[in-house]
Amino acid sequence: MMQGSSAALDYTAHFDGSFDTTYNELNRGGSSVCSFLYAPRNSISGQQLLSVHSNFSNDISLRKMKRKRFEKSSEHLDIFARALSEKLTGPWIEQVFSKRECIKFISSTDSDRCGCGRTASAHTPEALSRFTKVFSKSGNDESSAPEISARWTIAEHTYASKTDAFGTLEFLGGTHAHKAHYVRLGYDSDPADIMYLMEKVWQLEPPRLVITVHGGITNFEVQDRLGRVFREGLLKAAQTTDAWIITAGIDSGVVRHVATALDEAGISARMRSKIVTIGIAPWGLLKKREKLIGKGIVVPYDTHSFSSRSRLALLNDRHSYFLLVDNGTSGRYGADIILRKRFEEFIAQKQTLGCGTSRVPVVCAVLEGGTCTIRAVLQYVTNDPPVPVIVCDGSGRASDLLSFAHRYIQQDGMLPTEIRKQLLTLIGVVFRYSNISPEQLLDEILRCARHRDLLTIFRLGEKQQDVDHAILTALLKGQNLSPADQLALTLAWNRVDIARSDIFVDGQQWSAHALHNAMMEALALDRVDFVKLLLENGVSMKKFLTITRLEQLYKMEKDPNTIRHLMRNKSLKADGDFGLPEIGAAIEKLMGNAYKCHYTSRQFKNKYEKYRKKAMASRIPSFRNLRVSYGRDKSKTEDSKKSKAQQKRHKEHDEDEEPDFKYPFNELMLWAVLTRRRAMARCMWMHGEEPMAKALVAVRLFKCMSKEAANDYLEVEISNQLREFAEEFKAESLHLLDHCYQHDDTQTMRLLTAELPDWGHHTCLSLAVIANNKQFLAHPCCQILLADLWHGGLLIRSDFSIGVSAGYPVTRFQIFCMADACGCWSSTTFRWKFG
């Protein structure tokens, strides 16, 4: 065990001398993609585009396709982009990423080995010669120069060239083969290129959280309960927040504990691929790495077939993506240190959550660990922005020392004399083989412990939640976020439990603007639990839901199989500029039976036109505003004050205005149904007014959408899913009817026959007929009501005099039409009644 650790420490001592210099130089450099004009990150080369275009043009099958089918397929640009990316992936990776090879043999302490770690026989004849070719930056000029330095360095004695190893690893030895993408890349690669590789080439969803795991390199044991709690919490945090887990990727030490978390959870290989685990491992440390050399290849990788005697490492088969970092060395740890640090900082500084402005948070989890782990923790807590660190006390070595210092450190950042002596002795015992002095390690530990707000210690037995809760709450408290930003983070992570326990606390004042923004995000992300939580905390849907917000929700939907697809089929505007009247027309087409949606009524259209004119006017700057912008300073101040006063009056006026929608939950339920959000539709059905009418309308809409999906040859699952949604709301409508009937049958009959202005002036009974809800109509309440209507009509007509019997045929025809519309009586029954 100590042999591997000493090797790591030796390399770290060699590497850390120029760590900060190398790191700063790399950060000043631009994207490597920009250096290749023919392979930029956001475009493709002219030559490649012409070749791909000619291939598509010369394809005879494309030219013979029918126009309608061609137009339909051309609308899915993602299919074309995917086909194009498959053709360009290989050349792009080669041009952007590099490998490094030693070009000068300089003997180290072992005369038979070079400073890069390889033997003399592993070098080329040029590297062994007295003079070495020094390659200029352009790569074209070559000159001979004497040996510059007797000490081997990466910068002077390695040469970067196009990468020659990328493809797919197929891990064998398990029940099912697990596949993982990999690429060999230089330690100085640009993080922006790596992010593009993951999101665009490997098709990864952007992270909402990054959990970077640090700890011991060699294998170690922890208490059974602590290890289980750590693994379960780590996995739960990753699953519930769509996080990326970043590790060292090699099959030993703390990485094995991460892998064990997946095994203990019983997650299949197919589901495991949905949990993003990224291994950033040193290329020169891998066993039989020559097998990985190839471009776009599939490599069978059986960890059991390798010899266990070698000092080299294996890749862990529970990871889905590998960045194999090459700095020209062999058999040494640390090649991944700089790249991993820069990549995590890039995510923390440049990546945003969805379409918002909040940055993707990064958190570090520490289990056991050595001197390198202590230095990593120090770098995290002193970074800009700083990164919160979770330390598991009781896991051993670095974790226990950090936890000990965190517990006893005083307000002035120092330890009591006796505690300091005790900690210094512990450091000497734990790291007795380290080249770093105990005093230096103690200083680094104290510098870490002084950041008490960023260092969270997880201890078993204390009154504290699980590890996942500790990880997420440490992020909220360690970044000095406002309550609104904390709510936005928990919303992105979909952790309503943390929002309920740590954000919506007693005494916290919330502005309507912050709550309305959170509600909008919750609806857009389909976070039903957050919608309920916000409603519990005082959000008024009448004040929240405006015409603007409702249109934004419809236009935010990007699924082609929902509202946009329906509108295209109905020859309505589907260019992204549709409004509520067009949506109302689509609803009318789906409902049929001369149904009139209130979005198409004259009253609503007048209101909508006023809204459109007001929205257009707010975008056009007035002459007065232009004069204010270019006037004198005094006039600027006066006019700006007047403008602010006017805005304040407008705001107060808007708050006093009548809400845009009388029943906002009805509008939101229609939106949820048309965008196939079953859970959200159910939530909106349970809130607000007219639940029976809403359920019946949902049945009709889901049925017609299912039919549309089947007729348009969409996925069979979509049609079946919509039909299941319709059956669910059909059952809910029947259950609600039965519940009402059991409590008050008279009021229930009135409920069924009451006119509903917001639902096309229909009644619940007529909506049930439109939805063809036979179980609903067969309920005793409906049958009694229909019987009363039927027999009541006969009773009235039995008192008619013979003198007015001339109107009898018309009356009979009207009754027949009503019966036929309800689908309850046949024409045979009608003839029998009237003879």
C-alpha positions, 0 to 999 in steps of 0.5 A: 500500500505504501509503495503506491502512496510513495510513488504518488508523493514523489511525483507530486513533489516533482510536479508541484514545483511548477504547478501554479506556473503551469496552471496560470499559463494554461488559463491565459491560453485560448481555446485550442479549437480556435487555432484550427480554422477548419475545425472550430467548435461552433462550425464545420470546415468548408471542405467537410461540408462540401463533401457531406453535401455532395454525399447527400445530393448524390444519394438516389434514395433521397431524391426519390422520397415523396415531397410530403415525407421529405418535408416531414423528416426535414423538420427534425433538424436534430436527426440531420445534425446527428448524422452530420456529427457522426461524420465529423466527430473523428476529425474534430477530436483529432484536431482539437485534442492531443497526445504527448510523447517524450522527445529527449531521454534524460536519465533520472536517479535510475540511470536506466530510466528517463525522467518521463518514467520510461526505459531507454528502450521505450524511446525513439532513436531521435530521443536517445541521440545527443541532439534533439529536434526542437519543434517550433510552435508552427510545427513546420520548422525544425532545427538542431539544438544542444541539450538545454537542461539536465532536468527532465520537464514536460514543457521542454522534453515532450511534444504534442501531436494529434490524439490517436486514442478515442472510442468506446470501452466495452467492459466485460466480465459482468452479466451485461456488457457496460460501455463507456466513451473515452478519449486520450487528451493532453493535460493542457486541453481547453476545458471549453473543448472538453465541455463541447465534447461531452454535450455535443459529441457524447450527447450529455445533458448539462449538469445541475450539480458537479460532485467531485470525489477525492480520497485515498488512491490505494484501497482502504476500509471504512466502517460498514455503516459509515461506508454505506451511508456515504455511498447511499447519500452520494448516489441519492444526491446525484440521482435527484439533482442530475449531477455529474460525479467526477473521480480519478477513474482508476479501479482502487481507493475511493473510486471503488466506494463510488462504484460500490454505491451503484452495485448496492443500489441494484441499478442495472447497466442500462440505468447506470448509464443515466448516472453520469460518472466521469473518470479523469485518469492519467494515461501513463498509469494505465495497464496495456494502454496500447490496446486503447489506441485507435480512432473511433474503435470499440475496445473489449476491456476485461479487468479480470484478464490483467495481471495484478502484479503490475504497478499500473492501474485499471479503469473502473468499469462503473464509469460511463466517460473517461478523460485519459490525461496525457502529459508524456509520463509513464507509471506516475500519478498526477497527470490529471491534477491540473486538467481536473482542477481547470475543468471543474473551475470552468464549470463553476465559472462559465456554465449556467443552470438551464436558461437562467443566470445561476452558475452550476455549483460544484461540491467536493466530497472527501473520504479518507485521503492522503497529503494530495487530498489535503492540498486539494481541499485547501485549493477548493476552499481558497478558490474564486469562487470557493467550493464547499467541501464535505468531509466524512469523519471516521473514514481515516487519515486526511479526513480524520485530521481535517475533522479534528482540526475543524472541531477544536479550532478557535475563533482566532484560527489557532488551536490550543497548545495541547491540541496542537501538539496532539495533532502534530503527533498524529500527523507524524504517525499517519504520514510518517513516510511522506516527504512533506514535514508535519509542520507544513501539513499542519499549516495546510490543515489549519488553513483549511479548517479556518474556512468553517463556512465552507467545510462541513463535517459529516459524523455518524451519530450526530443529529444530522441528515443523510450525506446527500442532505449535507452535500446540498445544504453545504452548497446553499450555505457555503456560497452566500446565496440569497433565499431566492437563489437558494430556491432556484438551486433546489428547484433545479435539483428537484429537492423539495424536501430541502426547500421545505426544511431549509429555505421556507423557514419561519420569519423569512419574508418573500417578495411576490416577484421572487415567488412568481419567478419560482412558480414560473420555473416550477411549471416550466420544469414540471416540478409538481411538488414545488408548485404545491409548496409555493401554493402552500406558501401564499402564491396567488395564481390569479395574480401570477397567471397573466396572458404573457406568462401563459403564452410563455409556457406554451412557447416554452414547450419544445416537444414536437408531438404536443401543441406545436404538432397539433397546431401544424396539423390544423393549419395554424401558425406554428412559427413560434409566434402563435398566441392564445387565440390560435391555441383556442382554435386548436382546442376547438378542433380537438373538442369538436361538437361546435365547442366554443373556447373562450380564447376565441370569443370576441370579449377575450380577443378585444382584451388580447389586442389591448395586451398586444398593443401594450406589449408592442408599445413597451418595446418602442422607446418614446421621443421623450425617453430619447430626449431624456437620454441626450438632455442635460444632467438636470433634465435627466435627473428630473425626467428620470424621477418622473419616469420612476414615479410613472412606473410606480403608478403603473405598477400600483395600477396593474396590481389593482387591475382585474386579473387576466383570468378568472379561473387560472387553474382551468387555463393551466390545466389546459396547458398541462393537458396539451403539453402532455404533463399528466402529473401537472394536469392532475395537480391543476385539476385538484386545485381551483373550481369546476373539477368535474368539468375539467376532468371531462374536458381532459378526457376528451382532449387526451382521447383526441390527441391520442387519435391524432398521434396514431393517425400521424404515425408518431411513436406508438408509446405516445398514443398509448400514453395519451389514452392511458391519461384519458382513462385516468381522468375518466376514472377520476370524473366517475369517482368525483360524481359518485362522491358528490351523489353520496353526499347530496343527490339534489345538488349533484343533479344541479351541478350536472345541469349548470351552464358553464360559461368558461367551457363553451356554455356546456353543462357537465352532462353535455361534456360527458356526452362529448367525451363519450364517457359511457361509465359516467353517463351510466351512473345512477345520478345521470340516469335519474336525471335523464329519466326525469328530463324524459318523463317530465317532457311526456307529462307536460305534453300529455296535457296538451289540447287537441287544438295544439297537436299540430306542433306535435311532430316538431316536439317529437323530433326535438326529443329524438335529437336530444336522445340521439345526442346523449346516446342513451336511447335508440330510435326504436325506443322512440317509436315505441314510446310514441306509437 
